[in-house]
Amino acid sequence: MATTRVYVARLAGLTVLGPDGESIGRVRDVVVAVRFGRQPPRVHGLVVELPTRRRIFVPMLRVTAIEPGMVTLNTGTVSLRRFAQRAGELLALAQIVDTRVRVADPDLPDLAEVDVFVADLGIEQTRTRDWVVGRVAVRGHRRIGRRRTVHVVDWSAVSGLTPAAVGRPGQQVTALLAQFEGLRAADVANRLRELPEKRRLEVALALDDERLADVVQELPDDDQVDLLGHLEVRRAADVLEAMDPDDAADLLGELPESEAESLLALMDPEESEPVRRLLAHSPDTAGGLMTPKPIVLGPSTTVAEALARVRDPDLTPALASMVFVVRPPTATPTGSYLGCVHIQQLLREPPAHLVGGIVDTDLAALSPELPLSAVTRYFATYNLVCGPVVDAENHLLGAVSVDDVLDHLLPEDWREEETPPLAQTEARPIDTDRRLG
């Protein structure tokens, strides 16, 4: 059954349907405008993410019904312009939730003169069919051994919720982090780029080093440099340590040499050494593209052990497609390179067999000086997704994977472009994204 009152946190992720049931996208946020005096904020509309990942604005006047699991519009014709936040507008989930406020409610004397935080906003439709923020859910600080209690109060009882207050530092990010749980790093990076700059940095600071490193690797180069520049220098070095060496080298290559050297000096030597080796190569060569940490095994390793290494969930599918067999030492640069074993071959062999007996010695290796164009032809010629990089002395230096090649073949700003739609959307463009008056 349709409702005329709903909390915005329950809207996040709901499917948006046209009048004929065609899917248009999913709700990502709610646009509200705080008004002067004690008038409740007006809800201008929804931020809807299309299948292409473009975010558009849908006015609340076009919303026919809000039901469990879906929002229905009165038209399938919506503006496909990218959403742009206007002066005076606030995003409910990205900016208002987790803001520090005060509550003056005679029924809640314990909250008087105490800082609390916005947990959610209740929006409701008026008799004139406008939507406004009527209720506010607030929570206090967590107490030892107790869960934080959430209170729902009337909008008029809340003070301190203004555009200026939302812009102050120190805002919590509990709700935003909850939205990112379970998402792939690339999807978190995309969501992060859509946030206002202040909130983007607050979320980044709240992520642990490993998660932040994964997300940074999925950002465009300029955004990587900007985010790293906002981190305390010790934290920046820790994040670089947690990044894949090839991605850390690419990022450091975008920085002034003195700044990059300062960060390398703060990193653990075991983590910085492979990055330094990568920086010694031109970024558009096999040596610059490679990762120095593929799966490297000795010839006496069993097939069972090799398969166990391949099952590592932190490996990309490309790197997991092949193991490399060398004489000790097995850390890059290794001892003498003997050859490779494809995962299909491992799956066909008895578990007790040794990888040294099934090595492919015929596959040509890449030299570290080989240019990107030649690396691309190599992958196309041999139908590979991963290939070894071997120096003139026959030491394995690392491996190039097809995703590394694609990263350098695509335009520099490819991460900023929208993903092409997998299917034609029924949403049709119009020339206006007019907000309510």
HUGI-V353907 format. One record per residue. N is the residue number from 1. RES is the residue in one small letter. BURIAL is b if it has 16 or more other C-alpha atoms within 10 Angstrom, else e. D_CENTER is the distance of its C-alpha to the mean C-alpha in Angstrom with 1 decimal. Layout:
((N/RES/BURIAL/D_CENTER) (N/RES/BURIAL/D_CENTER))
This chain:
((1/m/e/34.8) (2/a/e/33.3) (3/t/e/32.8) (4/t/e/33.4) (5/r/b/31.6) (6/v/b/28.1) (7/y/b/25.5) (8/v/b/22.3) (9/a/b/20.1) (10/r/e/21.7) (11/l/b/20.9) (12/a/b/17.1) (13/g/b/16.2) (14/l/b/19.9) (15/t/b/21.0) (16/v/b/22.8) (17/l/b/26.0) (18/g/b/28.7) (19/p/e/32.3) (20/d/e/32.9) (21/g/e/30.1) (22/e/e/27.8) (23/s/b/24.1) (24/i/b/22.5) (25/g/b/19.0) (26/r/b/17.4) (27/v/b/17.7) (28/r/b/14.7) (29/d/b/17.0) (30/v/b/20.7) (31/v/b/22.3) (32/v/b/25.3) (33/a/b/27.8) (34/v/b/29.7) (35/r/e/33.4) (36/f/e/36.3) (37/g/e/38.5) (38/r/e/37.9) (39/q/e/36.9) (40/p/b/33.8) (41/p/b/30.7) (42/r/b/30.7) (43/v/b/27.8) (44/h/b/27.3) (45/g/b/25.0) (46/l/b/21.7) (47/v/b/18.4) (48/v/b/17.9) (49/e/b/15.2) (50/l/b/17.1) (51/p/b/16.5) (52/t/b/15.8) (53/r/b/12.7) (54/r/b/15.1) (55/r/b/15.7) (56/i/b/19.4) (57/f/b/21.8) (58/v/b/24.3) (59/p/b/27.3) (60/m/b/28.5) (61/l/e/31.8) (62/r/b/30.4) (63/v/b/29.4) (64/t/b/32.2) (65/a/b/31.1) (66/i/b/28.4) (67/e/e/28.9) (68/p/e/27.3) (69/g/e/24.4) (70/m/b/24.8) (71/v/b/25.6) (72/t/b/28.4) (73/l/b/29.2) (74/n/e/32.7) (75/t/e/31.8) (76/g/b/29.6) (77/t/b/29.9) (78/v/b/27.0) (79/s/b/26.0) (80/l/b/23.3) (81/r/e/22.8) (82/r/e/19.3) (83/f/b/19.2) (84/a/e/20.3) (85/q/e/21.0) (86/r/e/24.7) (87/a/e/26.7) (88/g/e/27.5) (89/e/b/24.7) (90/l/b/22.2) (91/l/b/19.2) (92/a/b/20.2) (93/l/b/17.0) (94/a/b/15.0) (95/q/b/18.2) (96/i/b/21.2) (97/v/b/20.2) (98/d/b/20.6) (99/t/b/23.0) (100/r/b/26.2) (101/v/b/29.3) (102/r/b/32.9) (103/v/b/34.8) (104/a/b/38.5) (105/d/e/39.6) (106/p/e/43.1) (107/d/e/42.0) (108/l/e/39.5) (109/p/e/41.5) (110/d/e/39.3) (111/l/b/36.5) (112/a/e/38.9) (113/e/e/37.9) (114/v/e/34.9) (115/d/b/31.3) (116/v/b/29.1) (117/f/b/25.6) (118/v/b/24.6) (119/a/b/23.2) (120/d/b/23.5) (121/l/b/25.5) (122/g/b/28.1) (123/i/b/28.8) (124/e/b/32.1) (125/q/b/34.1) (126/t/e/37.4) (127/r/e/40.6) (128/t/e/39.9) (129/r/e/36.7) (130/d/e/34.6) (131/w/b/31.6) (132/v/b/31.5) (133/v/b/29.9) (134/g/b/32.7) (135/r/b/31.5) (136/v/b/29.1) (137/a/b/28.0) (138/v/b/28.0) (139/r/b/27.7) (140/g/b/29.0) (141/h/e/28.0) (142/r/e/27.9) (143/r/e/31.3) (144/i/e/32.1) (145/g/e/32.9) (146/r/e/32.1) (147/r/e/29.3) (148/r/e/28.7) (149/t/e/30.7) (150/v/b/29.4) (151/h/e/32.0) (152/v/e/32.1) (153/v/b/34.1) (154/d/b/35.2) (155/w/b/33.4) (156/s/b/36.7) (157/a/e/36.5) (158/v/b/33.3) (159/s/e/33.6) (160/g/e/31.2) (161/l/b/28.6) (162/t/b/28.7) (163/p/b/26.4) (164/a/e/27.7) (165/a/e/27.0) (166/v/b/23.3) (167/g/e/23.1) (168/r/e/24.4) (169/p/e/22.5) (170/g/e/22.2) (171/q/b/20.5) (172/q/b/18.9) (173/v/b/15.4) (174/t/e/16.5) (175/a/b/15.8) (176/l/b/12.3) (177/l/e/11.3) (178/a/e/13.3) (179/q/b/11.3) (180/f/e/8.1) (181/e/e/10.5) (182/g/e/10.7) (183/l/e/7.4) (184/r/e/6.3) (185/a/b/3.9) (186/a/b/4.0) (187/d/e/4.1) (188/v/b/2.2) (189/a/b/2.5) (190/n/b/5.3) (191/r/b/6.3) (192/l/b/6.4) (193/r/e/8.5) (194/e/b/10.6) (195/l/e/11.7) (196/p/e/15.0) (197/e/e/15.1) (198/k/e/16.7) (199/r/b/14.2) (200/r/b/11.2) (201/l/b/13.3) (202/e/e/14.4) (203/v/b/11.1) (204/a/b/10.4) (205/l/b/14.0) (206/a/e/13.8) (207/l/e/11.2) (208/d/e/13.4) (209/d/b/13.7) (210/e/e/12.5) (211/r/b/9.1) (212/l/b/8.7) (213/a/b/10.1) (214/d/b/7.8) (215/v/b/4.8) (216/v/b/7.7) (217/q/b/8.9) (218/e/b/6.6) (219/l/b/7.7) (220/p/b/11.2) (221/d/b/14.0) (222/d/e/15.3) (223/d/e/12.1) (224/q/b/12.0) (225/v/b/15.7) (226/d/e/15.6) (227/l/b/13.2) (228/l/b/15.2) (229/g/e/18.3) (230/h/e/17.7) (231/l/e/17.5) (232/e/e/20.9) (233/v/e/22.0) (234/r/e/22.4) (235/r/b/18.9) (236/a/b/17.7) (237/a/b/19.9) (238/d/b/18.6) (239/v/b/14.9) (240/l/b/16.5) (241/e/b/18.5) (242/a/b/15.6) (243/m/b/14.0) (244/d/b/15.7) (245/p/b/18.9) (246/d/b/18.6) (247/d/b/15.2) (248/a/b/16.7) (249/a/b/19.8) (250/d/b/18.2) (251/l/b/16.7) (252/l/b/20.1) (253/g/e/21.8) (254/e/e/20.5) (255/l/e/22.1) (256/p/e/25.8) (257/e/e/27.6) (258/s/e/28.9) (259/e/e/25.6) (260/a/b/24.1) (261/e/e/27.2) (262/s/e/27.0) (263/l/b/23.5) (264/l/b/24.8) (265/a/e/27.8) (266/l/b/25.9) (267/m/b/24.0) (268/d/e/25.7) (269/p/e/28.1) (270/e/e/27.1) (271/e/b/23.5) (272/s/b/24.5) (273/e/e/27.3) (274/p/b/25.3) (275/v/b/23.2) (276/r/b/26.5) (277/r/b/27.9) (278/l/b/25.1) (279/l/b/25.6) (280/a/e/29.2) (281/h/b/28.5) (282/s/b/27.8) (283/p/b/24.2) (284/d/b/25.6) (285/t/b/27.6) (286/a/b/27.2) (287/g/b/27.3) (288/g/b/24.5) (289/l/b/22.3) (290/m/b/23.0) (291/t/b/21.4) (292/p/b/24.2) (293/k/b/23.2) (294/p/b/24.0) (295/i/b/26.2) (296/v/b/29.6) (297/l/b/32.6) (298/g/b/36.3) (299/p/b/38.9) (300/s/e/40.1) (301/t/e/36.8) (302/t/b/37.3) (303/v/b/35.5) (304/a/b/34.4) (305/e/e/32.8) (306/a/b/31.1) (307/l/b/29.6) (308/a/e/28.5) (309/r/b/26.6) (310/v/b/25.0) (311/r/e/23.8) (312/d/e/21.4) (313/p/e/18.1) (314/d/e/16.3) (315/l/e/17.9) (316/t/e/16.5) (317/p/b/19.0) (318/a/b/20.4) (319/l/b/21.3) (320/a/b/22.7) (321/s/b/25.0) (322/m/b/27.5) (323/v/b/29.0) (324/f/b/31.1) (325/v/b/34.5) (326/v/b/36.1) (327/r/b/39.0) (328/p/e/38.1) (329/p/e/36.2) (330/t/b/33.0) (331/a/b/30.7) (332/t/b/30.0) (333/p/b/32.2) (334/t/b/34.1) (335/g/b/37.7) (336/s/b/39.2) (337/y/b/36.8) (338/l/b/38.5) (339/g/b/36.2) (340/c/b/33.4) (341/v/b/33.2) (342/h/b/31.1) (343/i/e/29.5) (344/q/e/31.9) (345/q/e/34.8) (346/l/b/33.7) (347/l/e/33.5) (348/r/e/37.1) (349/e/e/38.7) (350/p/e/40.2) (351/p/e/38.1) (352/a/e/40.9) (353/h/e/41.1) (354/l/b/40.1) (355/v/b/37.5) (356/g/b/40.0) (357/g/e/42.2) (358/i/b/39.7) (359/v/b/38.2) (360/d/b/37.7) (361/t/e/39.5) (362/d/e/39.8) (363/l/e/36.2) (364/a/e/36.2) (365/a/b/33.9) (366/l/b/32.0) (367/s/b/33.4) (368/p/b/31.1) (369/e/e/32.6) (370/l/b/32.0) (371/p/b/30.4) (372/l/b/27.3) (373/s/e/29.7) (374/a/e/31.6) (375/v/b/28.6) (376/t/e/27.6) (377/r/e/31.2) (378/y/b/31.2) (379/f/b/28.4) (380/a/e/30.1) (381/t/e/33.5) (382/y/e/32.8) (383/n/e/30.2) (384/l/e/27.8) (385/v/b/24.1) (386/c/b/24.8) (387/g/b/27.7) (388/p/b/29.4) (389/v/b/29.9) (390/v/b/33.4) (391/d/b/35.5) (392/a/e/39.2) (393/e/e/40.3) (394/n/b/38.5) (395/h/b/35.8) (396/l/b/32.4) (397/l/b/29.9) (398/g/b/26.7) (399/a/b/25.3) (400/v/b/23.6) (401/s/b/21.3) (402/v/b/20.9) (403/d/b/17.2) (404/d/b/18.3) (405/v/b/20.9) (406/l/e/18.9) (407/d/e/16.5) (408/h/e/19.8) (409/l/e/21.6) (410/l/e/19.2) (411/p/e/19.6) (412/e/e/17.9) (413/d/e/16.1) (414/w/e/15.0) (415/r/b/11.2) (416/e/e/12.6) (417/e/e/14.7) (418/e/e/14.4) (419/t/e/14.4) (420/p/e/18.1) (421/p/e/19.3) (422/l/e/20.3) (423/a/e/23.3) (424/q/e/25.2) (425/t/e/24.3) (426/e/e/27.3) (427/a/b/26.1) (428/r/e/28.5) (429/p/e/28.2) (430/i/e/30.5) (431/d/e/31.2) (432/t/e/30.3) (433/d/b/27.5) (434/r/e/30.1) (435/r/e/29.3) (436/l/e/31.9) (437/g/e/34.7))
